[in-house]
């Protein structure tokens, strides 16, 4: 019986507004580079996988300024390769710095609050686990989901990042649940699926953009509205 369900934040409960495509296209246009919505989706899928691998080796948030900038330059190169554009690390760093000057924020997806509400009404403890250098209260408040999340665990608070099982174990302790009584939903195969599985938690892959259509290591859903039947 599932007593607790945890969710990743970015790409699962919330996304960028303006969208990643809008922000990338605006930044890249200043350098004479055109991107496409489909290419940006492919590029960010590869870039986010790269981030998951790097976080597993040495959390990006803890790296020095130059090391962090080098990482994000390579991250931007992955994004642009998805659009069929190959640039130098130096140019990628310039584009990333330009991108960071564009105002953007995070907002919940339309299916987030309704799904959290359904689970809580069933008596399921609902939580969020995020690799972010903020407190749980800060990020839940910004998203307007504070009243729907019983537990929020961030890497900034506990000092470890997904896929480290320790961050998942902290969530389990706060939720008062055993690994076999919990489920974790996220959009990253490495940090979310593999991390949860290593902690003994049942993973579910959320594939909003259909980029993991062949993935079969765990249940795969395209929207959060498909989740409640799996929990039941």
ABEGO torsion letter per residue (X at the ends): XBABBBBBBBGAABBBOBBAAAAAAAAAAAAGBBBBAAAAAAAAAAAAAAAAAAAAABBAAABBAAAAAAAAAAAAAAAAAAAGBBBBAAAAAAAAAAAAABBBBBBBBAAAAAAAAAAAAAGBBBBBBBBBBBBAAAAAAAAGAAAABABBBBAAAAGBBOABAAAAAAAAAAAGBBAAABBBBBABAAAAAAAAAAAGBBBBBBBAAGAAAABAABBBBABAAAAAAAAX
